[in-house]
Structure formats: C-alpha cells, structure tokens
C-alpha cells in the first residue's frame, strides 16, 4: 500500500519503521524543528530523523489549512494516511482525500482516555490495563470509528517510560494488521460508545503537586505516571522536593496527611485513609537525585514534620 505518514515524537518512530519495512512510504509530514534545552539548540523531531535516515522526503508545514499540504498529497497520491501523535488537526479535505482514509494510532482502549496524554493518565487513574486502538479519523478528537485494538496489562512497576515504549511497539504491530484488513476488505469499523468516553487532558507542571489527602496508592500512581515529566513533587522547607519513585506500605497510621511518620531508613509520609507512602527516590531542589535515606543524612527532616510547606 502507498502510505503518507504523519507523526512527530519518539512514540511514532516504531510505526514509521514498520511502515517502511512493509509498505511504500511516499513521504512524511512532521512538526517543524524546535529550539530545545537550556542552550536553545534547533532540533529536528525524531520522526524526521528516522525518515531522512531512510531517504524519505520530509514535509514540515506550519499549517495544513492553506491548501499547500493538500496539493502535496494530491501529487503523492497515497492510498492511506497513517497518523501517530502528529500534533496538528487535519482539515476535512485531507481527512476525506485518501482511498482508505486517514488512520490514527491512539495509545488507549477507546473510548477511554481520548486526548493528548493517554499513557500518563492510564497510570495516574489506576487503570489495570490499556492498549492501542487504530481508528478512522474524523473532525473530533479521537472520536472516529474504531478498527482494531490490542491490550496490555499495566504492571505494578510500570512508569510512563516503560509503558510508552511497550505501546509504541504495539502500535507499530497493530497498524500493519489494520492496513492488511483494509486491503483485504475484512476491516470492521465500530462506532465509539460516547457514554463510556473518558479524557486524558494535556499535562501541566502543576498537576504533579502531591495531594497527601489521597491514598498512598493514588499518590504512587501519580509518581509513576508523571515520571520523568512533569514529575510528582511536594515541598520541604520552602524547596521543591521531587518524588521519582515511591512504595506503598502495609501499615496504617492515625496522623494528619502529609505528616512525616517515620525516618527510619527513608522518608515515610502519612496519606489519606491512614495509608503510608515511602518516598523512595527523591530530588531536593538544587541537589542531585538520591534515595530518601541518603537525603536524611544531610537534611534535618524529622518525624512529625509536614511536607508541602
């Protein structure tokens, strides 16, 4: 099948590689290069790097709505457009252009977790499983008819990075199966159940601030889902304390949430419903990341103190 690919971040690279290996990729659309980091280095998107390594022409329009992108697509004449985390909304004239439509790979089991950050929110929300959905694109945000799905269990030790990498490979595998079904005429489209829809909004840094009135399990899910960015965090002595990993303890305490209940080998904090969380790996503002037991050797964090202040 002749394919035009649209995608931008690392998550999309596995799919592009699979398409290159199995189909004729005519061209790649991706976001413009951006200035990245403290030194503002102009950096190409990962998808652009992969495409150029494979000799595929890359297009980086600032907009898809001025008619120029459609003219390029008419010249390329793809059978289908495959979209993975491109970051731009496709206008109707592009959505309706290819023979087999515009097919999106979304990192959730739709209609759950529509939106920009389904991987993070699947962990933060305490979902037991998630997956990949291939779907026809329409004018809505992840509202098109579904084609195929693949599931994975969210393991206890999964964080954003581990789940991201697994789902990226699953998406690459599923799109090949979906395109074959489209070619064979065996693809079945399923309308999404609007009553079951949930949303995964864009993540903002302030969302990582820990609310210790939540249970230890809920807070640990926040830590896992927001690692490495924006990270879960609290405050101690006026400084931001980033929590990079945490463990739920079996014991219960009768203390106000956010109270340090023990410093015996680490920082143990009272949480909602009497639960206890060990702040395992942490990073105090201005310091390197370390185990909380190591942090205690250089800072006077004591039992009875409250975090978040």
N, C-alpha and C positions, 0 to 999 in steps of 0.2 A: 504494500500500500504506500502511496505517496503521502508524506506527512510534513506538515509545518508544526514546529514545536514552539511553545511559548512558556517560559519559566525563568526564574531568576536565582534563587538561593541554592545552597548545598542540597537541600531536600529534593530538588528537581533533577539533580545531576544523574542519579541512578536511572531514572526514567529515560533521560536523553540517551544514555549509553545503551540501554536496552533497545530503544527505537533504532539507533544507528546499527545495532547488530542484527535487527530483524526486519527493518523496513528501509525505504528510501526517504531519508530526511532531506527535504529540499532547502530548508532554511530555518533559522532560529530567531525568534523575537525575544528580547530580554530588556531589562531596565537599563537606562544609561549608567555609565561608570559614575561612581560616587567617591567623594573625599572621605577617607576613613582614618580614624585614630587621632591621637594627640597631634601628630605631625601633618594631618590632612593630606595623606597620600592618595592620589587618584587611583582607584582600584576597580578593576572590572568584576562584574558578577561571576560567580562560579560557573554558571551555565555558559557564559560567553567563553570562558577559558576552555571548557570542555569542547564546545563547538569548534573553536579555532584549532584546537589540537587535532580535530578530526576533519579539518578542511571544509567546514560547513560555513556558508555565508551567514553573518550575524547582522540583524537589524535592531537598532536601539531608538525607536521613535519616542519623543516626549509625549505624544498623544496618538491615539488610534482613531480620533474623531474628525480628522481633517481630510479624510479620503485618500491620503497617500498610502497608508497601510493596506487599504483595500485594493488599491492599484497594484501594489507589490504582490498581494495574494492572487490577484487575477493572472498575473504573469507566471507565478509559480504553479498555480492550478493544483493545489493539494486535494487528495481525496478526503482527508480529515485534518483537523487542527487539534493537537493534544496540548492541554494547558495544565501546568502544575505550579502553583504559587507564583504566578506571573507578577501580580501586584497592580494590574490595571484592569478596569472593567471593559469588556468587549462590547462595542456597539452592535445593534441588531443586525446591520448589514453584514458584519463579519460573522456573527453567530449563525446566520442563515446561508452563508456562502458555500461551505464545503458539502460535497455529496453525502458524507457520513456524519456531518455535523461537527460541532466543537465539543470535545470530550474532556472533562475535567477529572483529575485525580484529587480526591479530598481525604484528609487524614482523620476520618472518624467514620462511625457507622451511622450514616444519615438515616433519619433527620436529626439525630443527636449531634450537638456541637457544630452547628453551622457557624461559619465566621472565620476570623483571622488566626486564632490560636488554639486549634482543637487539641493538639498534642499536650500542651501545658495544662489546659483545663480538664482534660480527661483524668490526669493525675490529681490535680488540686481538688476536683469534685469527688474523688474517691471511687471512680468507675472501676469495675472489676475487669472489664475488657474494653477494647476499642478496635480499630481496624482501618481499612481503606474502602472507599466507595468510588467506583467510576460512574460518571453520570453525564447526561446531556446538559449542556449549559443553556440557561435562558437569561432573561433580563433581571432575575432576582439574584440574591446572594446565596449560593449553594442550595437553590430550591428546585433545580431541574430534575427530570425523571432519572431514577437510578438504573444502572445497568448491571453491575456485578459488585460483590463485596468480598472481603477477606478479613477474618478476625484474628486477634491475638490477645492473650491474657496479659494484663498489666501486672507484672511481677512485683513482689514486695520491695525488691532492691532497684527497680526501675526508677530512673530520673528522666528529665526531659531528653538528655542527650542519647541515652540508651534506647528509649522508645522512638525518638526521632530517627535514629539510624535503622532500626528494625522496620519501621513503617515505610521509610524511603525505599528499601529493597522490596518490600511487599507491593508497593505501588508500581514499581517497575515490572514486577512479575504479572500483576493483575492487568495492567494496560495491554500487555501482549495478548493475554487471553481474551480481553474485551474486544480488541481490534479483530481478532480471528473470528469471534462470534458475529461481529458486524459484517465482515466479509462473507461469512457462511450463511448469513440470514437467520441465524439462530439466536441472536440477541433479544432479550426480553426487557422491555422498559417498564419500570414500576413507579407509579406516582407516589411521592412522599406523603406521609401522614402528617398533616400540619399540626394536629393535636399533640403529637409526640415530639415536636421540634423543640430543641434547646439551642443555646447560643454560646459561642466562645469568643468574647469580645477582644479587641486589641488590648494587649497588656501594657499597663503603665507602671512606672517605677514604684509609685506609692502603693500599688496593690500588694507589694511584698512585705509591707509592715505587719508584723505579727500581732494578732489579737489573742492574748493569752486566755480570754474567756472561752475560746474554742477548745475542744478537746485536744489532747496530745496527738491523737491520730490525725485529726484535721490539720493541725499545725505541721506535722511531719509531711503530710501530703503537699502542703504549700511549699515546704522546703524542697521536696523532690521535684515538684512541677516547675518551680522557678529557679532551678539550678541549671545553668550558671547565670542566667539573666531573667529578671532583674534581681534575683536572689531574695530570699526571705531575710528579714532583718528586724532588730529591735534596737534599743538604746541603753547604754550604761554610762553613768557619769557624764552625760551630755554628748557622748560619742556613739556613732552608729556601730552596732555590733551585727555583722553579717553572719547568718547561720547557714553553713554549707552542707551539713548533714546532722541528723538528729535520730534519737532512738526513743521509742515509747516504752516506758517502764511498767511493770506489772502492779506495783504497789499504788495505793491511793493515799492522799493526804487531805487534811482539813485546813487548807490555807487559802488565802486570797490569791486569785490568779495573778501571775507574773512575779510571785514571790520565790526567791531562791530558797529551796527547801533542803538542799544539801550541796556541799562542795567536796565530797569525799570521792576523789578521782575524776571529777568533772563538774560541770555546772548543771544541776538538776533544778527544774523550774515547775512550780505548780501551775496547772492549766485548768480549763473548765471541767466541771463534774468531778473534781478531785483527782484528775489524772495527772501524771508526772511525765515530763519530757527531759531527756538528757540532751543538752546542746553539745553535740559530739565534736564536729569540726567547725571552727569559727574564725572570723577575722575582724579584729577590732580596728576601727578607723585609724589609719596611719601605721598599721602593723601588718605583718605577713599572716597568711592563713596558718592555723595550728590547731591541735587538739585543745579542747577547753581546759583539760588538766594542765597543759603547758601554760595556757594563758593565766591560770590561777597563780602560778609561781611568780609572776611578775606584776600582778594587779590584785588589789585588795577587794575582791568580790566575795562577800560573806553571806552565810546563811541568814535569812531574814530580810535581806535587801530586796528591792523591787526593780525589775527591769522595765524598760520602756520610758524611762525618765531622763 
